[in-house]
Amino acid sequence: MAEGATYVAGAGERIANGQKRSRLRQSSRVVRNVLVVVRT
């Protein structure tokens, strides 16, 4: 029972970390696009 609870908590953390990473990836892509526009 305790093992299952810790696994569920770990899965929640993993999902949260994945969402943070994808958000960072999207923002970095936007920054790159802005830099390209500024250069041209």
PDB file of N, CA, C and O in Angstrom:
ATOM      1  N   MET A   1       0.840  -1.209   0.000  1.00  0.00           N
ATOM      2  CA  MET A   1       0.000   0.000   0.000  1.00  0.00           C
ATOM      3  C   MET A   1       0.876   1.262   0.000  1.00  0.00           C
ATOM      4  O   MET A   1       0.681   2.160  -0.819  1.00  0.00           O
ATOM      5  N   ALA A   2       1.834   1.317   0.918  1.00  0.00           N
ATOM      6  CA  ALA A   2       2.707   2.494   0.977  1.00  0.00           C
ATOM      7  C   ALA A   2       3.510   2.619  -0.314  1.00  0.00           C
ATOM      8  O   ALA A   2       3.716   3.722  -0.820  1.00  0.00           O
ATOM      9  N   GLU A   3       3.963   1.479  -0.846  1.00  0.00           N
ATOM     10  CA  GLU A   3       4.733   1.511  -2.095  1.00  0.00           C
ATOM     11  C   GLU A   3       3.891   2.101  -3.223  1.00  0.00           C
ATOM     12  O   GLU A   3       4.378   2.907  -4.017  1.00  0.00           O
ATOM     13  N   GLY A   4       2.628   1.694  -3.286  1.00  0.00           N
ATOM     14  CA  GLY A   4       1.751   2.214  -4.332  1.00  0.00           C
ATOM     15  C   GLY A   4       1.574   3.717  -4.208  1.00  0.00           C
ATOM     16  O   GLY A   4       1.566   4.432  -5.210  1.00  0.00           O
ATOM     17  N   ALA A   5       1.432   4.202  -2.963  1.00  0.00           N
ATOM     18  CA  ALA A   5       1.233   5.641  -2.749  1.00  0.00           C
ATOM     19  C   ALA A   5       2.465   6.419  -3.186  1.00  0.00           C
ATOM     20  O   ALA A   5       2.351   7.461  -3.833  1.00  0.00           O
ATOM     21  N   THR A   6       3.647   5.911  -2.831  1.00  0.00           N
ATOM     22  CA  THR A   6       4.873   6.619  -3.219  1.00  0.00           C
ATOM     23  C   THR A   6       5.027   6.587  -4.734  1.00  0.00           C
ATOM     24  O   THR A   6       5.520   7.548  -5.324  1.00  0.00           O
ATOM     25  N   TYR A   7       4.610   5.487  -5.374  1.00  0.00           N
ATOM     26  CA  TYR A   7       4.717   5.406  -6.837  1.00  0.00           C
ATOM     27  C   TYR A   7       3.807   6.442  -7.483  1.00  0.00           C
ATOM     28  O   TYR A   7       4.201   7.112  -8.438  1.00  0.00           O
ATOM     29  N   VAL A   8       2.588   6.573  -6.960  1.00  0.00           N
ATOM     30  CA  VAL A   8       1.645   7.546  -7.520  1.00  0.00           C
ATOM     31  C   VAL A   8       2.197   8.961  -7.343  1.00  0.00           C
ATOM     32  O   VAL A   8       2.113   9.781  -8.258  1.00  0.00           O
ATOM     33  N   ALA A   9       2.763   9.246  -6.162  1.00  0.00           N
ATOM     34  CA  ALA A   9       3.337  10.570  -5.911  1.00  0.00           C
ATOM     35  C   ALA A   9       4.489  10.817  -6.876  1.00  0.00           C
ATOM     36  O   ALA A   9       4.619  11.913  -7.421  1.00  0.00           O
ATOM     37  N   GLY A  10       5.324   9.804  -7.091  1.00  0.00           N
ATOM     38  CA  GLY A  10       6.451   9.944  -8.013  1.00  0.00           C
ATOM     39  C   GLY A  10       5.964  10.194  -9.428  1.00  0.00           C
ATOM     40  O   GLY A  10       6.557  10.990 -10.157  1.00  0.00           O
ATOM     41  N   ALA A  11       4.881   9.518  -9.828  1.00  0.00           N
ATOM     42  CA  ALA A  11       4.346   9.708 -11.175  1.00  0.00           C
ATOM     43  C   ALA A  11       3.835  11.139 -11.330  1.00  0.00           C
ATOM     44  O   ALA A  11       4.029  11.757 -12.378  1.00  0.00           O
ATOM     45  N   GLY A  12       3.183  11.669 -10.294  1.00  0.00           N
ATOM     46  CA  GLY A  12       2.694  13.046 -10.342  1.00  0.00           C
ATOM     47  C   GLY A  12       3.840  14.026 -10.517  1.00  0.00           C
ATOM     48  O   GLY A  12       3.754  14.968 -11.305  1.00  0.00           O
ATOM     49  N   GLU A  13       4.926  13.794  -9.765  1.00  0.00           N
ATOM     50  CA  GLU A  13       6.102  14.669  -9.889  1.00  0.00           C
ATOM     51  C   GLU A  13       6.681  14.578 -11.291  1.00  0.00           C
ATOM     52  O   GLU A  13       7.067  15.585 -11.885  1.00  0.00           O
ATOM     53  N   ARG A  14       6.738  13.348 -11.816  1.00  0.00           N
ATOM     54  CA  ARG A  14       7.296  13.153 -13.156  1.00  0.00           C
ATOM     55  C   ARG A  14       6.478  13.915 -14.192  1.00  0.00           C
ATOM     56  O   ARG A  14       7.032  14.557 -15.085  1.00  0.00           O
ATOM     57  N   ILE A  15       5.141  13.836 -14.064  1.00  0.00           N
ATOM     58  CA  ILE A  15       4.268  14.527 -15.024  1.00  0.00           C
ATOM     59  C   ILE A  15       4.472  16.039 -14.903  1.00  0.00           C
ATOM     60  O   ILE A  15       4.542  16.740 -15.913  1.00  0.00           O
ATOM     61  N   ALA A  16       4.568  16.542 -13.661  1.00  0.00           N
ATOM     62  CA  ALA A  16       4.763  17.978 -13.447  1.00  0.00           C
ATOM     63  C   ALA A  16       6.086  18.425 -14.050  1.00  0.00           C
ATOM     64  O   ALA A  16       6.156  19.471 -14.696  1.00  0.00           O
ATOM     65  N   ASN A  17       7.132  17.641 -13.841  1.00  0.00           N
ATOM     66  CA  ASN A  17       8.441  17.987 -14.402  1.00  0.00           C
ATOM     67  C   ASN A  17       8.376  17.995 -15.924  1.00  0.00           C
ATOM     68  O   ASN A  17       8.964  18.868 -16.562  1.00  0.00           O
ATOM     69  N   GLY A  18       7.668  17.033 -16.514  1.00  0.00           N
ATOM     70  CA  GLY A  18       7.544  16.979 -17.964  1.00  0.00           C
ATOM     71  C   GLY A  18       6.844  18.217 -18.504  1.00  0.00           C
ATOM     72  O   GLY A  18       7.242  18.764 -19.533  1.00  0.00           O
ATOM     73  N   GLN A  19       5.785  18.664 -17.798  1.00  0.00           N
ATOM     74  CA  GLN A  19       5.069  19.859 -18.248  1.00  0.00           C
ATOM     75  C   GLN A  19       5.966  21.084 -18.157  1.00  0.00           C
ATOM     76  O   GLN A  19       5.948  21.937 -19.044  1.00  0.00           O
ATOM     77  N   LYS A  20       6.762  21.175 -17.074  1.00  0.00           N
ATOM     78  CA  LYS A  20       7.678  22.311 -16.922  1.00  0.00           C
ATOM     79  C   LYS A  20       8.683  22.328 -18.063  1.00  0.00           C
ATOM     80  O   LYS A  20       8.971  23.375 -18.645  1.00  0.00           O
ATOM     81  N   ARG A  21       9.216  21.139 -18.373  1.00  0.00           N
ATOM     82  CA  ARG A  21      10.223  21.059 -19.432  1.00  0.00           C
ATOM     83  C   ARG A  21       9.636  21.466 -20.773  1.00  0.00           C
ATOM     84  O   ARG A  21      10.268  22.209 -21.525  1.00  0.00           O
ATOM     85  N   SER A  22       8.427  20.985 -21.085  1.00  0.00           N
ATOM     86  CA  SER A  22       7.828  21.316 -22.381  1.00  0.00           C
ATOM     87  C   SER A  22       7.539  22.814 -22.456  1.00  0.00           C
ATOM     88  O   SER A  22       7.651  23.417 -23.523  1.00  0.00           O
ATOM     89  N   ARG A  23       7.165  23.415 -21.319  1.00  0.00           N
ATOM     90  CA  ARG A  23       6.895  24.848 -21.307  1.00  0.00           C
ATOM     91  C   ARG A  23       8.189  25.619 -21.559  1.00  0.00           C
ATOM     92  O   ARG A  23       8.201  26.604 -22.297  1.00  0.00           O
ATOM     93  N   LEU A  24       9.282  25.160 -20.935  1.00  0.00           N
ATOM     94  CA  LEU A  24      10.583  25.807 -21.146  1.00  0.00           C
ATOM     95  C   LEU A  24      10.990  25.681 -22.603  1.00  0.00           C
ATOM     96  O   LEU A  24      11.510  26.626 -23.197  1.00  0.00           O
ATOM     97  N   ARG A  25      10.749  24.499 -23.178  1.00  0.00           N
ATOM     98  CA  ARG A  25      11.119  24.267 -24.574  1.00  0.00           C
ATOM     99  C   ARG A  25      10.343  25.229 -25.477  1.00  0.00           C
ATOM    100  O   ARG A  25      10.909  25.804 -26.406  1.00  0.00           O
ATOM    101  N   GLN A  26       9.047  25.403 -25.201  1.00  0.00           N
ATOM    102  CA  GLN A  26       8.227  26.296 -26.020  1.00  0.00           C
ATOM    103  C   GLN A  26       8.708  27.735 -25.890  1.00  0.00           C
ATOM    104  O   GLN A  26       8.807  28.444 -26.891  1.00  0.00           O
ATOM    105  N   SER A  27       9.007  28.177 -24.668  1.00  0.00           N
ATOM    106  CA  SER A  27       9.437  29.561 -24.465  1.00  0.00           C
ATOM    107  C   SER A  27      10.782  29.805 -25.131  1.00  0.00           C
ATOM    108  O   SER A  27      11.006  30.877 -25.694  1.00  0.00           O
ATOM    109  N   SER A  28      11.687  28.818 -25.075  1.00  0.00           N
ATOM    110  CA  SER A  28      12.997  28.995 -25.715  1.00  0.00           C
ATOM    111  C   SER A  28      12.825  29.084 -27.229  1.00  0.00           C
ATOM    112  O   SER A  28      13.557  29.816 -27.896  1.00  0.00           O
ATOM    113  N   ARG A  29      11.857  28.337 -27.775  1.00  0.00           N
ATOM    114  CA  ARG A  29      11.592  28.396 -29.214  1.00  0.00           C
ATOM    115  C   ARG A  29      11.080  29.795 -29.574  1.00  0.00           C
ATOM    116  O   ARG A  29      11.477  30.360 -30.594  1.00  0.00           O
ATOM    117  N   VAL A  30      10.212  30.341 -28.746  1.00  0.00           N
ATOM    118  CA  VAL A  30       9.673  31.683 -29.001  1.00  0.00           C
ATOM    119  C   VAL A  30      10.803  32.704 -28.952  1.00  0.00           C
ATOM    120  O   VAL A  30      10.873  33.597 -29.797  1.00  0.00           O
ATOM    121  N   VAL A  31      11.686  32.575 -27.965  1.00  0.00           N
ATOM    122  CA  VAL A  31      12.813  33.511 -27.842  1.00  0.00           C
ATOM    123  C   VAL A  31      13.680  33.437 -29.086  1.00  0.00           C
ATOM    124  O   VAL A  31      14.129  34.460 -29.603  1.00  0.00           O
ATOM    125  N   ARG A  32      13.916  32.206 -29.568  1.00  0.00           N
ATOM    126  CA  ARG A  32      14.746  32.034 -30.765  1.00  0.00           C
ATOM    127  C   ARG A  32      14.090  32.717 -31.962  1.00  0.00           C
ATOM    128  O   ARG A  32      14.762  33.391 -32.743  1.00  0.00           O
ATOM    129  N   ASN A  33      12.772  32.541 -32.104  1.00  0.00           N
ATOM    130  CA  ASN A  33      12.066  33.168 -33.225  1.00  0.00           C
ATOM    131  C   ASN A  33      12.165  34.687 -33.137  1.00  0.00           C
ATOM    132  O   ASN A  33      12.355  35.360 -34.150  1.00  0.00           O
ATOM    133  N   VAL A  34      12.038  35.222 -31.936  1.00  0.00           N
ATOM    134  CA  VAL A  34      12.123  36.677 -31.751  1.00  0.00           C
ATOM    135  C   VAL A  34      13.512  37.161 -32.137  1.00  0.00           C
ATOM    136  O   VAL A  34      13.650  38.190 -32.799  1.00  0.00           O
ATOM    137  N   LEU A  35      14.550  36.423 -31.725  1.00  0.00           N
ATOM    138  CA  LEU A  35      15.922  36.818 -32.063  1.00  0.00           C
ATOM    139  C   LEU A  35      16.119  36.816 -33.576  1.00  0.00           C
ATOM    140  O   LEU A  35      16.766  37.708 -34.124  1.00  0.00           O
ATOM    141  N   VAL A  36      15.560  35.813 -34.246  1.00  0.00           N
ATOM    142  CA  VAL A  36      15.691  35.740 -35.706  1.00  0.00           C
ATOM    143  C   VAL A  36      15.011  36.949 -36.346  1.00  0.00           C
ATOM    144  O   VAL A  36      15.548  37.545 -37.280  1.00  0.00           O
ATOM    145  N   VAL A  37      13.838  37.307 -35.847  1.00  0.00           N
ATOM    146  CA  VAL A  37      13.110  38.454 -36.400  1.00  0.00           C
ATOM    147  C   VAL A  37      13.907  39.731 -36.163  1.00  0.00           C
ATOM    148  O   VAL A  37      13.965  40.593 -37.040  1.00  0.00           O
ATOM    149  N   VAL A  38      14.518  39.863 -34.994  1.00  0.00           N
ATOM    150  CA  VAL A  38      15.286  41.079 -34.674  1.00  0.00           C
ATOM    151  C   VAL A  38      16.489  41.186 -35.596  1.00  0.00           C
ATOM    152  O   VAL A  38      16.830  42.279 -36.048  1.00  0.00           O
ATOM    153  N   ARG A  39      17.135  40.064 -35.880  1.00  0.00           N
ATOM    154  CA  ARG A  39      18.340  40.083 -36.719  1.00  0.00           C
ATOM    155  C   ARG A  39      18.024  40.511 -38.147  1.00  0.00           C
ATOM    156  O   ARG A  39      18.771  41.285 -38.745  1.00  0.00           O
ATOM    157  N   THR A  40      16.909  40.004 -38.699  1.00  0.00           N
ATOM    158  CA  THR A  40      16.623  40.282 -40.110  1.00  0.00           C
ATOM    159  C   THR A  40      16.131  41.717 -40.310  1.00  0.00           C
ATOM    160  O   THR A  40      15.844  42.120 -41.437  1.00  0.00           O
TER     161      THR A  40
END
